[in-house]
Amino acid sequence: MSELATRKCKPCEGGMPALTPTEAAQLLTQISSAWTMTENAQAIRREFRFRDFYRTMSFVNALAHLANIEDHHPDLQIGYNYCRVTYTTHAMGGLSENDFVCAAKADLIPLA
């Protein structure tokens, strides 16, 4: 388990700087290699695949619960057997540590 998964999200306020691409790249190494960073280093993304709609929605519900606990919410694209998750911190206009904390926690949700 990544050490990031043990952290809690911190409140984000506008006007605070987003992570630099170098800082974001360093944090990216601490989560699953399935996560990718956008070219402009403004977001991280991962696609989760499932056998069927029931399992997809079970994952989405678990992720929604995590988002509410952490008060940090991803953008989602959902289909029959997939969920594409994007994290970015809108208040900062880019990535924050919270995005990586939530990604690390999402990595722990069972996919079966």
N, CA, C and O of each residue as an XYZ file, in Angstrom:
448
protein
N       0.853     -1.185      0.000
C       0.000      0.000      0.000
C       0.890      1.236      0.000
O       1.866      1.316      0.746
N       0.547      2.174     -0.827
C       1.265      3.442     -0.902
C       1.055      4.234      0.383
O      -0.031      4.225      0.964
N       2.092      4.907      0.810
C       1.983      5.776      1.988
C       0.937      6.857      1.752
O       0.307      7.330      2.698
N       0.750      7.249      0.500
C      -0.266      8.255      0.182
C      -1.655      7.814      0.611
O      -2.478      8.642      1.001
N      -1.923      6.517      0.542
C      -3.255      5.999      0.894
C      -3.557      6.143      2.375
O      -4.714      6.015      2.776
N      -2.559      6.405      3.194
C      -2.782      6.576      4.632
C      -3.056      8.032      4.995
O      -3.435      8.323      6.130
N      -2.873      8.934      4.063
C      -3.075     10.364      4.329
C      -4.538     10.752      4.161
O      -5.323     10.019      3.558
N      -4.891     11.905      4.700
C      -6.215     12.500      4.533
C      -6.073     13.718      3.619
O      -5.038     14.385      3.617
N      -7.099     13.995      2.860
C      -7.094     15.190      2.027
C      -7.155     16.440      2.896
O      -7.790     16.466      3.951
N      -6.469     17.476      2.411
C      -6.456     18.764      3.098
C      -7.398     19.715      2.369
O      -7.536     19.631      1.148
N      -8.043     20.612      3.096
C      -8.922     21.574      2.428
C      -8.160     22.381      1.376
O      -7.038     22.825      1.617
N      -8.778     22.564      0.214
C      -8.172     23.333     -0.878
C      -8.860     24.682     -0.980
O     -10.082     24.793     -0.877
N      -8.058     25.679     -1.180
C      -8.608     27.017     -1.347
C      -8.054     27.628     -2.615
O      -6.906     27.376     -2.980
N      -8.855     28.421     -3.281
C      -8.390     29.112     -4.466
C      -7.216     30.015     -4.131
O      -7.080     30.474     -2.997
N      -6.382     30.265     -5.104
C      -5.229     31.121     -4.900
C      -3.977     30.367     -4.480
O      -2.878     30.919     -4.536
N      -4.125     29.122     -4.063
C      -2.950     28.320     -3.717
C      -2.393     27.728     -5.008
O      -3.162     27.407     -5.914
N      -1.074     27.576     -5.113
C      -0.498     27.067     -6.359
C      -0.708     25.561     -6.518
O      -0.682     24.807     -5.545
N      -0.914     25.149     -7.756
C      -0.975     23.726     -8.086
C       0.446     23.167     -8.031
O       1.422     23.917     -8.024
N       0.543     21.848     -7.994
C       1.855     21.208     -8.029
C       2.555     21.526     -9.342
O       1.915     21.680    -10.382
N       3.867     21.622     -9.277
C       4.637     21.775    -10.512
C       4.641     20.425    -11.231
O       4.386     19.398    -10.602
N       4.925     20.408    -12.532
C       5.017     19.123    -13.221
C       6.032     18.174    -12.580
O       5.809     16.963    -12.559
N       7.121     18.692    -12.067
C       8.128     17.859    -11.408
C       7.587     17.261    -10.123
O       7.787     16.074     -9.865
N       6.906     18.059     -9.313
C       6.307     17.562     -8.067
C       5.247     16.505     -8.366
O       5.177     15.478     -7.692
N       4.421     16.766     -9.383
C       3.366     15.825     -9.747
C       3.968     14.512    -10.253
O       3.481     13.434     -9.914
N       5.012     14.603    -11.052
C       5.657     13.395    -11.577
C       6.225     12.545    -10.449
O       6.193     11.316    -10.522
N       6.745     13.186     -9.409
C       7.291     12.438     -8.275
C       6.179     11.699     -7.537
O       6.351     10.538     -7.164
N       5.048     12.354     -7.325
C       3.914     11.703     -6.652
C       3.314     10.593     -7.516
O       2.825      9.593     -6.992
N       3.352     10.769     -8.826
C       2.816      9.765     -9.743
C       3.530      8.423     -9.567
O       2.928      7.371     -9.780
N       4.793      8.452     -9.186
C       5.547      7.208     -8.987
C       5.084      6.443     -7.754
O       5.454      5.284     -7.569
N       4.275      7.085     -6.907
C       3.852      6.462     -5.655
C       2.474      5.813     -5.742
O       1.973      5.285     -4.749
N       1.856      5.848     -6.927
C       0.550      5.213     -7.120
C       0.676      4.194     -8.252
O       1.733      4.073     -8.871
N      -0.400      3.468     -8.517
C      -0.378      2.446     -9.566
C       0.117      3.029    -10.888
O      -0.190      4.167    -11.242
N       0.888      2.218    -11.604
C       1.395      2.651    -12.909
C       0.279      2.783    -13.943
O       0.517      3.278    -15.045
N      -0.935      2.348    -13.604
C      -2.075      2.505    -14.505
C      -2.536      3.967    -14.583
O      -3.240      4.342    -15.521
N      -2.148      4.784    -13.614
C      -2.490      6.210    -13.644
C      -1.541      6.918    -14.599
O      -0.339      6.649    -14.614
N      -2.094      7.826    -15.396
C      -1.276      8.634    -16.285
C      -1.560     10.108    -16.016
O      -2.647     10.483    -15.576
N      -0.562     10.923    -16.288
C      -0.721     12.360    -16.111
C      -0.979     12.983    -17.484
O      -0.381     12.573    -18.478
N      -1.857     13.958    -17.534
C      -2.120     14.648    -18.798
C      -0.859     15.389    -19.225
O       0.003     15.688    -18.398
N      -0.756     15.681    -20.510
C       0.443     16.332    -21.043
C       0.753     17.660    -20.357
O       1.919     18.020    -20.194
N      -0.270     18.375    -19.964
C      -0.062     19.674    -19.327
C       0.087     19.569    -17.805
O       0.169     20.586    -17.117
N       0.122     18.337    -17.282
C       0.280     18.073    -15.838
C      -0.837     18.722    -15.011
O      -0.614     19.151    -13.879
N      -2.040     18.788    -15.594
C      -3.184     19.384    -14.902
C      -4.086     18.351    -14.249
O      -4.920     18.700    -13.414
N      -3.930     17.068    -14.620
C      -4.819     16.022    -14.116
C      -4.123     14.668    -14.221
O      -3.149     14.500    -14.954
N      -4.661     13.697    -13.456
C      -4.252     12.303    -13.601
C      -5.488     11.483    -13.940
O      -6.599     11.806    -13.519
N      -5.276     10.409    -14.714
C      -6.400      9.598    -15.196
C      -6.069      8.119    -15.091
O      -4.912      7.702    -15.152
N      -7.142      7.340    -14.929
C      -7.014      5.885    -14.965
C      -8.342      5.307    -15.427
O      -9.407      5.821    -15.086
N      -8.268      4.235    -16.204
C      -9.472      3.505    -16.594
C      -9.483      2.180    -15.846
O      -8.512      1.423    -15.875
N     -10.596      1.916    -15.177
C     -10.822      0.652    -14.489
C     -11.770     -0.163    -15.354
O     -12.745      0.378    -15.876
N     -11.504     -1.456    -15.516
C     -12.336     -2.347    -16.335
C     -12.979     -3.407    -15.443
O     -12.400     -3.833    -14.444
N     -14.196     -3.825    -15.827
C     -14.970     -4.770    -15.030
C     -15.636     -5.802    -15.926
O     -15.730     -5.616    -17.139
N     -16.098     -6.888    -15.322
C     -16.788     -7.954    -16.070
C     -18.182     -7.550    -16.506
O     -18.662     -7.980    -17.555
N     -18.837     -6.717    -15.695
C     -20.232     -6.403    -16.001
C     -20.639     -5.093    -15.326
O     -19.870     -4.489    -14.578
N     -21.862     -4.680    -15.613
C     -22.376     -3.411    -15.108
C     -22.475     -3.394    -13.584
O     -22.165     -2.386    -12.948
N     -22.903     -4.499    -13.010
C     -23.028     -4.576    -11.547
C     -21.694     -4.265    -10.867
O     -21.650     -3.480     -9.919
N     -20.618     -4.871    -11.341
C     -19.302     -4.643    -10.738
C     -18.815     -3.216    -10.990
O     -18.171     -2.604    -10.137
N     -19.132     -2.703    -12.169
C     -18.778     -1.309    -12.464
C     -19.447     -0.377    -11.459
O     -18.799      0.497    -10.883
N     -20.747     -0.570    -11.256
C     -21.484      0.316    -10.363
C     -21.080      0.113     -8.904
O     -21.114      1.061     -8.120
N     -20.701     -1.103     -8.531
C     -20.204     -1.337     -7.169
C     -18.939     -0.530     -6.935
O     -18.769      0.080     -5.880
N     -18.049     -0.528     -7.926
C     -16.822      0.275     -7.826
C     -17.157      1.762     -7.755
O     -16.605      2.486     -6.926
N     -18.059      2.217     -8.620
C     -18.433      3.640     -8.640
C     -19.006      4.054     -7.288
O     -18.681      5.129     -6.783
N     -19.848      3.221     -6.702
C     -20.415      3.543     -5.384
C     -19.332      3.606     -4.315
O     -19.357      4.491     -3.460
N     -18.381      2.675     -4.355
C     -17.272      2.703     -3.390
C     -16.428      3.954     -3.590
O     -16.000      4.576     -2.618
N     -16.188      4.326     -4.840
C     -15.406      5.526     -5.129
C     -16.150      6.784     -4.685
O     -15.532      7.720     -4.177
N     -17.461      6.814     -4.870
C     -18.268      7.958     -4.416
C     -18.215      8.081     -2.898
O     -18.139      9.188     -2.364
N     -18.255      6.956     -2.209
C     -18.141      6.974     -0.741
C     -16.786      7.540     -0.321
O     -16.710      8.378      0.577
N     -15.734      7.087     -0.966
C     -14.392      7.609     -0.693
C     -14.329      9.115     -0.951
O     -13.775      9.861     -0.144
N     -14.892      9.557     -2.063
C     -14.881     10.977     -2.409
C     -15.584     11.816     -1.349
O     -15.123     12.906     -1.011
N     -16.693     11.314     -0.825
C     -17.412     12.063      0.209
C     -16.641     12.094      1.522
O     -16.632     13.116      2.209
N     -15.994     10.990      1.878
C     -15.185     10.968      3.103
C     -14.037     11.967      2.997
O     -13.766     12.713      3.938
N     -13.367     11.977      1.852
C     -12.206     12.853      1.655
C     -12.588     14.271      1.244
O     -11.745     15.167      1.264
N     -13.842     14.483      0.874
C     -14.317     15.769      0.355
C     -13.460     16.230     -0.831
O     -13.100     17.400     -0.957
N     -13.154     15.258     -1.689
C     -12.389     15.523     -2.918
C     -12.968     14.610     -3.988
O     -12.909     13.386     -3.862
N     -13.521     15.191     -5.027
C     -14.383     14.456     -5.952
C     -13.791     14.364     -7.353
O     -13.387     15.376     -7.925
N     -13.738     13.153     -7.907
C     -13.199     12.981     -9.258
C     -14.250     13.267    -10.324
O     -15.447     13.345    -10.044
N     -13.769     13.419    -11.544
C     -14.644     13.419    -12.714
C     -14.690     11.971    -13.195
O     -13.661     11.299    -13.263
N     -15.885     11.498    -13.525
C     -16.061     10.102    -13.914
C     -16.724      9.996    -15.278
O     -17.588     10.798    -15.633
N     -16.300      8.986    -16.037
C     -16.993      8.543    -17.247
C     -17.282      7.077    -17.007
O     -16.378      6.295    -16.712
N     -18.553      6.704    -17.135
C     -18.968      5.356    -16.763
C     -19.704      4.705    -17.929
O     -20.523      5.332    -18.600
N     -19.391      3.435    -18.151
C     -20.093      2.628    -19.143
C     -20.381      1.257    -18.580
O     -20.181      1.011    -17.390
N     -20.843      0.380    -19.417
C     -21.251     -0.959    -18.982
C     -20.164     -1.665    -18.183
O     -20.449     -2.224    -17.124
N     -18.922     -1.651    -18.667
C     -17.855     -2.400    -17.997
C     -16.586     -1.584    -17.770
O     -15.487     -2.134    -17.717
N     -16.743     -0.293    -17.639
C     -15.571      0.544    -17.382
C     -15.941      1.778    -16.565
O     -17.096      2.201    -16.525
N     -14.940      2.329    -15.929
C     -15.067      3.622    -15.249
C     -13.750      4.359    -15.460
O     -12.694      3.885    -15.039
N     -13.812      5.496    -16.101
C     -12.637      6.344    -16.295
C     -12.666      7.419    -15.212
O     -13.639      8.162    -15.078
N     -11.591      7.486    -14.451
C     -11.499      8.387    -13.302
C     -10.451      9.459    -13.600
O      -9.329      9.149    -13.999
N     -10.825     10.706    -13.404
C      -9.896     11.825    -13.569
C      -9.887     12.642    -12.294
O     -10.933     13.053    -11.793
N      -8.694     12.872    -11.779
C      -8.535     13.746    -10.623
C      -7.792     15.005    -11.032
O      -6.781     14.948    -11.732
N      -8.306     16.134    -10.588
C      -7.668     17.428    -10.697
C      -8.258     18.285     -9.584
O      -9.356     18.006     -9.104
N      -7.557     19.299     -9.180
C      -8.072     20.178     -8.128
C      -8.503     21.483     -8.785
O      -7.679     22.354     -9.064
N      -9.795     21.605     -9.026
C     -10.336     22.748     -9.759
C      -9.997     24.067     -9.071
O      -9.699     25.054     -9.745
N     -10.038     24.099     -7.738
C      -9.764     25.337     -7.005
C      -8.337     25.835     -7.221
O      -8.061     27.025     -7.065
N      -7.432     24.925     -7.578
C      -6.030     25.297     -7.799
C      -5.680     25.372     -9.283
O      -4.597     25.830     -9.647
N      -6.579     24.929    -10.120
C      -6.308     24.949    -11.551
C      -5.262     23.935    -11.985
O      -4.546     24.153    -12.962
N      -5.175     22.830    -11.261
C      -4.201     21.795    -11.603
C      -4.195     20.713    -10.544
O      -5.195     20.495     -9.860
N      -3.080     20.046    -10.411
C      -2.968     18.940     -9.466
C      -2.554     19.399     -8.075
O      -1.776     20.339     -7.915
N      -3.094     18.710     -7.071
C      -2.680     18.907     -5.683
C      -2.357     17.534     -5.107
O      -2.635     16.512     -5.734
N      -1.779     17.512     -3.933
C      -1.506     16.240     -3.269
C      -2.798     15.449     -3.074
O      -2.779     14.220     -3.126
N      -3.910     16.132     -2.853
C      -5.196     15.451     -2.661
C      -5.532     14.515     -3.820
O      -6.095     13.443     -3.603
N      -5.196     14.907     -5.032
C      -5.486     14.070     -6.192
C      -4.757     12.733     -6.091
O      -5.312     11.688     -6.432
N      -3.530     12.771     -5.628
C      -2.728     11.556     -5.507
C      -3.142     10.726     -4.295
O      -3.079      9.498     -4.333
N      -3.563     11.390     -3.224
C      -4.084     10.674     -2.051
C      -5.321      9.880     -2.459
O      -5.442      8.701     -2.126
N      -6.236     10.523     -3.177
C      -7.463      9.834     -3.590
C      -7.192      8.747     -4.619
O      -7.842      7.702     -4.598
N      -6.249      8.976     -5.513
C      -5.883      7.939     -6.489
C      -5.317      6.723     -5.771
O      -5.649      5.591     -6.121
N      -4.466      6.940     -4.773
C      -3.892      5.832     -4.012
C      -4.982      5.060     -3.288
O      -4.923      3.833     -3.209
N      -5.975      5.760     -2.759
C      -7.084      5.095     -2.079
C      -7.984      4.361     -3.076
O      -8.489      3.279     -2.773
N      -8.186      4.932     -4.246
C      -8.981      4.258     -5.283
C      -8.303      2.957     -5.712
O      -8.977      1.975     -6.024
N      -6.973      2.954     -5.726
C      -6.231      1.733     -6.072
C      -6.526      0.581     -5.113
O      -6.325     -0.582     -5.464
N      -6.996      0.891     -3.917
C      -7.255     -0.140     -2.909
C      -8.670     -0.717     -2.982
O      -8.964     -1.704     -2.308
N      -9.542     -0.122     -3.781
C     -10.906     -0.624     -3.902
C     -10.867     -1.947     -4.680
O     -10.319     -1.992     -5.781
N     -11.433     -3.011     -4.128
C     -11.426     -4.299     -4.829
C     -12.141     -4.209     -6.169
O     -13.196     -3.584     -6.278
N     -11.564     -4.835     -7.187
C     -12.125     -4.762     -8.532
C     -12.921     -6.000     -8.924
O     -13.434     -6.065    -10.041
N     -13.035     -6.960     -8.057
C     -13.704     -8.236     -8.409
C     -15.188     -8.101     -8.533
O     -15.875     -9.081     -8.821
